[in-house]
Amino acid sequence: MLLHDRASSFSNAESYHLFTNTVLQTETAAVARSAPFAFIRRLRPRWMLLIVCALFVLQVLPYLSYRWVTDESWYAGPGLSLALGEGLKDPAIGPNDIENHIDARPPGTALVIAAAFKTLGIGQVAARLGSVLAGLFTVLLTYLLARRWLGEHIALFAGLLIGTDNLLILSSRTARPEAFTILFVLLSLLLVDRYYQSSLSVLAAAAGLGAAIGTMFHITLLGYIVSSVLLLFWIDYSNGKFPLRGVALYSAGFACGLVPYAVWVFTTPRGVEGFRAEFLSRAATASLLAKFLQEGRRYSDVLGLHLLPGHLLGSLPIRLPIPLFLLFSGWVLWRLRARWFYLALVLTVPSLLWFIYTVNKSSRYFTLLSPVTALVVAAAIAATLHHRQLHRLMMVGALMVIIAQFAANITLLAAARKANYNVLASELLNTVPDGEAVYGTITFWLAFHDRPYISYERTWPLDAEKQFHVRYFIAGDRMMRLGDDRDSFYEELNQQMKDIEARSDVVRNIEDPYYGNLSVYRVHR
């Protein structure tokens, strides 16, 4: 197993298994005698697993139809198009954009949402159900891996850490690809670990196939592909085998997994054009230096900046203790279990470097590292079993992180009550006559999914009016009103909307505590 140190003489699988069992038995016995573990040492594994799963579900399921956000419509649109048999395209985008004709993004999320829409009907809960299940399986797999590698009592810490992880909870409550992506990353890494034990060729190839499936949800996992290649090279080299054996098998499995997508791109009308627009043109919109300088936006959310109201309070990094404790856990591993520390570096650094290249600076990409961070903290707890004071410090710190994450998730749930999407959707539908085309943020597309809808994210208001004859415009949503001071897009958008409003009547004003004070305009004929 990858997390366990082993002497150089343990080079074959039989010796490896013997060493692993000895380590686990010794550490489990030490845990059972550890006073701080007295409150859980009588818990059976099935109860530990039940606690972890129940805690996760408690944070994910409440208000699951609330707080529908922009990115979710961007993934649900192609899902609905597939469910209706109209191909992989985005009906939420205007005809002026290539995505309205073909959506060449990895299709995994759209396929899952399409299946949910066909089975359960069209709605927020159906669109999000796949993410809920993927998040739950991610928690289960992280717990099971920790129990296998570190022992069942320490696995409880790993399970609670991942089961309350703010980013995983958020991703599991939204119709986005992160929960699916990290699930297949974990499955792929588990297969790499199995290859480490047995050297079976099929396992390395299957690991590559699992990574390819994960890529079909989002390309953010490409950093993990580098990690897996490095691990496979080291595994074969340390076992005295041809160093590129596992790498070649993994690459073959990965390539096979991408074949269906490649065939679809090259055989579908405008498929190559869509691929270029999504992966080549968009990636070239900024230089690597510019992307690097913008990376701070991703980390500001992780640190908790701008989460509190007001300029002074908003500048406080309220989540700083959590990443600091993670860094401290890494330092503990470096001092006590150097091999575990270097393994953690191999699993995280390539992804962090890959994130720099990506155009989207969303903090949600860090969801892909959530299982690794949970395992790092759990491994640090295991590494300190024979250092009593440090061991207690690690356990107390881990418990504080779990409590802080859980409290933050409950706070977000309470805030989600203000974002009742169904109520707002009903009011918007009652305002716009049937059959009329509507223009507004893509967030409101789901409310109008059975009507012509054009999102301002890809079509200017004046173009919507003149080219596509839209008469009804929804203005005043949060993004349109607040915008982004780093993006001139909203400045131009609001300028054109002023022109539209000057030639329109206000049909209705709708005040919503989350989505904003909306105004529905009808352009004069």
LINHUTA-V698129 format. One record per residue. N is the residue number from 1. SS is DSSP state (helix for helix, strand for strand, loop for the rest). Layout:
n: <N | N>
ss: <SS | SS>
This chain:
n: <1 | 2 | 3 | 4 | 5 | 6 | 7 | 8 | 9 | 10 | 11 | 12 | 13 | 14 | 15 | 16 | 17 | 18 | 19 | 20 | 21 | 22 | 23 | 24 | 25 | 26 | 27 | 28 | 29 | 30 | 31 | 32 | 33 | 34 | 35 | 36 | 37 | 38 | 39 | 40 | 41 | 42 | 43 | 44 | 45 | 46 | 47 | 48 | 49 | 50 | 51 | 52 | 53 | 54 | 55 | 56 | 57 | 58 | 59 | 60 | 61 | 62 | 63 | 64 | 65 | 66 | 67 | 68 | 69 | 70 | 71 | 72 | 73 | 74 | 75 | 76 | 77 | 78 | 79 | 80 | 81 | 82 | 83 | 84 | 85 | 86 | 87 | 88 | 89 | 90 | 91 | 92 | 93 | 94 | 95 | 96 | 97 | 98 | 99 | 100 | 101 | 102 | 103 | 104 | 105 | 106 | 107 | 108 | 109 | 110 | 111 | 112 | 113 | 114 | 115 | 116 | 117 | 118 | 119 | 120 | 121 | 122 | 123 | 124 | 125 | 126 | 127 | 128 | 129 | 130 | 131 | 132 | 133 | 134 | 135 | 136 | 137 | 138 | 139 | 140 | 141 | 142 | 143 | 144 | 145 | 146 | 147 | 148 | 149 | 150 | 151 | 152 | 153 | 154 | 155 | 156 | 157 | 158 | 159 | 160 | 161 | 162 | 163 | 164 | 165 | 166 | 167 | 168 | 169 | 170 | 171 | 172 | 173 | 174 | 175 | 176 | 177 | 178 | 179 | 180 | 181 | 182 | 183 | 184 | 185 | 186 | 187 | 188 | 189 | 190 | 191 | 192 | 193 | 194 | 195 | 196 | 197 | 198 | 199 | 200 | 201 | 202 | 203 | 204 | 205 | 206 | 207 | 208 | 209 | 210 | 211 | 212 | 213 | 214 | 215 | 216 | 217 | 218 | 219 | 220 | 221 | 222 | 223 | 224 | 225 | 226 | 227 | 228 | 229 | 230 | 231 | 232 | 233 | 234 | 235 | 236 | 237 | 238 | 239 | 240 | 241 | 242 | 243 | 244 | 245 | 246 | 247 | 248 | 249 | 250 | 251 | 252 | 253 | 254 | 255 | 256 | 257 | 258 | 259 | 260 | 261 | 262 | 263 | 264 | 265 | 266 | 267 | 268 | 269 | 270 | 271 | 272 | 273 | 274 | 275 | 276 | 277 | 278 | 279 | 280 | 281 | 282 | 283 | 284 | 285 | 286 | 287 | 288 | 289 | 290 | 291 | 292 | 293 | 294 | 295 | 296 | 297 | 298 | 299 | 300 | 301 | 302 | 303 | 304 | 305 | 306 | 307 | 308 | 309 | 310 | 311 | 312 | 313 | 314 | 315 | 316 | 317 | 318 | 319 | 320 | 321 | 322 | 323 | 324 | 325 | 326 | 327 | 328 | 329 | 330 | 331 | 332 | 333 | 334 | 335 | 336 | 337 | 338 | 339 | 340 | 341 | 342 | 343 | 344 | 345 | 346 | 347 | 348 | 349 | 350 | 351 | 352 | 353 | 354 | 355 | 356 | 357 | 358 | 359 | 360 | 361 | 362 | 363 | 364 | 365 | 366 | 367 | 368 | 369 | 370 | 371 | 372 | 373 | 374 | 375 | 376 | 377 | 378 | 379 | 380 | 381 | 382 | 383 | 384 | 385 | 386 | 387 | 388 | 389 | 390 | 391 | 392 | 393 | 394 | 395 | 396 | 397 | 398 | 399 | 400 | 401 | 402 | 403 | 404 | 405 | 406 | 407 | 408 | 409 | 410 | 411 | 412 | 413 | 414 | 415 | 416 | 417 | 418 | 419 | 420 | 421 | 422 | 423 | 424 | 425 | 426 | 427 | 428 | 429 | 430 | 431 | 432 | 433 | 434 | 435 | 436 | 437 | 438 | 439 | 440 | 441 | 442 | 443 | 444 | 445 | 446 | 447 | 448 | 449 | 450 | 451 | 452 | 453 | 454 | 455 | 456 | 457 | 458 | 459 | 460 | 461 | 462 | 463 | 464 | 465 | 466 | 467 | 468 | 469 | 470 | 471 | 472 | 473 | 474 | 475 | 476 | 477 | 478 | 479 | 480 | 481 | 482 | 483 | 484 | 485 | 486 | 487 | 488 | 489 | 490 | 491 | 492 | 493 | 494 | 495 | 496 | 497 | 498 | 499 | 500 | 501 | 502 | 503 | 504 | 505 | 506 | 507 | 508 | 509 | 510 | 511 | 512 | 513 | 514 | 515 | 516 | 517 | 518 | 519 | 520 | 521 | 522 | 523 | 524 | 525>
ss: <loop | loop | loop | loop | loop | loop | loop | loop | loop | loop | loop | loop | helix | helix | helix | helix | helix | helix | helix | helix | helix | helix | helix | helix | helix | helix | helix | helix | helix | helix | helix | helix | helix | loop | helix | helix | helix | loop | loop | loop | loop | loop | loop | loop | helix | helix | helix | helix | helix | helix | helix | helix | helix | helix | helix | helix | helix | helix | helix | helix | loop | loop | loop | loop | loop | loop | loop | loop | loop | helix | helix | helix | helix | helix | helix | helix | helix | helix | helix | helix | helix | helix | helix | loop | loop | loop | loop | loop | loop | loop | loop | loop | loop | loop | loop | loop | loop | helix | helix | helix | loop | loop | loop | loop | loop | loop | loop | helix | helix | helix | helix | helix | helix | helix | helix | helix | helix | helix | helix | helix | loop | loop | loop | helix | helix | helix | helix | helix | helix | helix | helix | helix | helix | helix | helix | helix | helix | helix | helix | helix | helix | helix | helix | helix | helix | helix | helix | helix | helix | helix | loop | helix | helix | helix | helix | helix | helix | helix | helix | helix | helix | helix | helix | loop | loop | helix | helix | helix | helix | helix | helix | helix | loop | loop | loop | loop | loop | helix | helix | helix | helix | helix | helix | helix | helix | helix | helix | helix | helix | helix | helix | helix | helix | helix | helix | helix | helix | helix | loop | loop | helix | helix | helix | helix | helix | helix | helix | helix | helix | helix | helix | helix | helix | helix | helix | loop | loop | loop | helix | helix | helix | helix | helix | helix | helix | helix | helix | helix | helix | helix | helix | helix | helix | helix | helix | helix | helix | helix | loop | loop | loop | loop | loop | loop | helix | helix | helix | helix | helix | helix | helix | helix | helix | helix | helix | helix | helix | helix | helix | helix | helix | helix | helix | helix | helix | helix | helix | loop | loop | loop | helix | helix | helix | helix | helix | helix | helix | helix | helix | helix | helix | loop | helix | helix | helix | loop | loop | helix | helix | helix | helix | helix | helix | helix | loop | helix | helix | helix | helix | helix | helix | helix | helix | loop | loop | loop | loop | loop | loop | loop | helix | helix | helix | helix | loop | loop | loop | loop | loop | helix | helix | helix | helix | helix | helix | helix | helix | helix | helix | helix | helix | helix | helix | helix | helix | helix | loop | helix | helix | helix | helix | helix | helix | helix | helix | helix | helix | helix | helix | helix | helix | helix | helix | helix | helix | helix | helix | loop | loop | loop | loop | loop | helix | helix | helix | helix | helix | helix | helix | helix | helix | helix | helix | helix | helix | helix | helix | helix | helix | helix | helix | helix | helix | loop | loop | loop | loop | helix | helix | helix | helix | helix | helix | helix | helix | helix | helix | helix | helix | helix | helix | helix | helix | helix | helix | helix | helix | helix | helix | helix | helix | helix | helix | helix | helix | helix | loop | loop | loop | loop | helix | helix | helix | helix | helix | helix | helix | helix | helix | helix | helix | loop | loop | loop | loop | loop | loop | strand | strand | strand | loop | helix | helix | helix | helix | helix | helix | helix | loop | loop | loop | loop | strand | strand | strand | loop | loop | loop | loop | loop | helix | helix | helix | helix | helix | helix | helix | helix | loop | loop | loop | strand | strand | strand | strand | loop | loop | helix | helix | helix | helix | helix | loop | loop | loop | loop | loop | loop | helix | helix | helix | helix | helix | helix | helix | helix | helix | helix | helix | helix | helix | helix | loop | strand | strand | strand | strand | strand | strand | strand | strand | strand | loop | loop | loop | strand | strand | strand | strand | strand | strand | strand | strand | loop | loop>
